[in-house]
């Protein structure tokens, strides 16, 4: 999304997210610009009504499609993610990628 940026993104992660997001938008008939990076704010009652099952990196994907399907208002706001100062990312492209693929395909 214009105005949003992550300084910590690798070429592999950028390509992976773009491919998954394009497929999700096609299947779900949505137009999300970036499901992976950013912050979510949602009314507690509405969130609980979504009956989210995911507990990992795929939670954003499940939450966004269920919210879109229920007609909840979704507003994307650009965010800036600075480069990691300490430690190493816990993201696994295989584990987390498969979880995202399941979330996308499960919610077609």
C-alpha positions as CSV (number, residue, x, y, z in Angstrom):
1,X,0.0,0.0,0.0
2,X,1.3,3.4,-0.8
3,X,3.0,4.9,2.2
4,X,3.7,1.6,3.8
5,X,7.1,0.0,3.9
6,X,9.0,-2.7,5.7
7,X,12.8,-2.3,5.9
8,X,13.2,-5.9,7.1
9,X,11.7,-7.7,4.1
10,X,13.8,-10.0,1.9
11,X,13.2,-10.6,-1.8
12,X,12.0,-14.1,-1.0
13,X,9.5,-12.9,1.6
14,X,8.2,-10.1,-0.7
15,X,7.7,-12.5,-3.6
16,X,6.0,-15.1,-1.4
17,X,3.6,-12.7,0.2
18,X,2.8,-11.1,-3.2
19,X,2.0,-14.5,-4.8
20,X,-0.1,-15.6,-1.8
21,X,-2.0,-12.3,-1.7
22,X,-2.7,-12.3,-5.4
23,X,-4.1,-15.8,-5.2
24,X,-6.1,-14.9,-2.1
25,X,-7.6,-11.8,-3.7
26,X,-8.6,-13.8,-6.8
27,X,-10.2,-16.6,-4.8
28,X,-11.8,-14.3,-2.2
29,X,-12.7,-11.5,-4.7
30,X,-11.0,-9.0,-2.4
31,X,-8.4,-6.3,-3.1
32,X,-6.2,-6.3,0.0
33,X,-2.9,-4.6,-0.6
34,X,-0.9,-6.2,2.2
35,X,-2.3,-8.7,4.7
36,X,1.0,-9.6,6.3
37,X,2.3,-6.3,7.5
38,X,0.5,-3.8,9.6
39,X,-1.8,-3.6,12.6
40,X,-5.4,-4.7,13.1
41,X,-8.0,-3.1,15.3
42,X,-11.3,-4.8,15.6
43,X,-14.3,-4.7,18.0
44,X,-14.0,-7.6,20.5
45,X,-17.6,-8.8,19.9
46,X,-17.1,-8.8,16.1
47,X,-13.7,-10.6,16.5
48,X,-15.2,-13.3,18.6
49,X,-18.0,-13.7,16.1
50,X,-15.4,-14.6,13.4
51,X,-14.5,-17.8,15.3
52,X,-10.9,-17.6,14.4
53,X,-9.1,-21.0,14.6
54,X,-5.6,-20.0,13.5
55,X,-3.0,-19.3,16.1
56,X,0.1,-18.6,14.0
57,X,1.3,-16.4,11.2
58,X,-1.8,-17.3,9.2
59,X,-4.2,-15.6,11.7
60,X,-4.2,-12.3,9.7
61,X,-5.3,-14.2,6.6
62,X,-8.2,-16.0,8.3
63,X,-9.3,-12.8,10.1
64,X,-9.4,-10.7,6.9
65,X,-11.4,-13.1,4.8
66,X,-13.9,-13.8,7.5
67,X,-14.3,-10.1,8.2
68,X,-14.7,-9.4,4.5
69,X,-17.3,-12.2,4.1
70,X,-19.3,-10.8,7.0
71,X,-19.3,-7.4,5.5
72,X,-17.3,-5.8,8.3
73,X,-15.7,-2.5,7.3
74,X,-12.0,-3.0,6.6
75,X,-9.7,0.0,6.3
76,X,-6.1,-0.5,5.4
77,X,-3.7,2.0,6.9
78,X,-0.1,2.1,5.7
79,X,2.5,1.3,8.3
80,X,6.3,1.5,8.5
81,X,8.3,-1.5,9.9
82,X,11.9,-0.7,10.7
83,X,14.8,-3.1,10.3
84,X,15.1,-5.6,13.1
85,X,17.7,-4.3,15.7
86,X,18.2,-7.5,17.8
87,X,17.5,-11.2,17.3
88,X,16.4,-13.1,14.3
89,X,13.0,-13.6,12.7
90,X,11.0,-16.6,13.7
91,X,9.3,-16.8,10.3
92,X,9.7,-20.1,8.4
93,X,8.9,-19.8,4.7
94,X,7.9,-23.5,4.6
95,X,5.9,-23.8,7.9
96,X,4.3,-20.4,7.7
97,X,3.8,-20.5,3.9
98,X,2.0,-23.8,4.2
99,X,-0.2,-22.3,7.0
100,X,-1.1,-19.4,4.8
101,X,-1.8,-21.6,1.9
102,X,-4.2,-23.7,4.1
103,X,-5.9,-20.5,5.3
104,X,-6.4,-19.3,1.8
105,X,-7.7,-22.6,0.4
106,X,-9.8,-23.4,3.5
107,X,-11.7,-20.2,3.1
108,X,-12.4,-20.2,-0.6
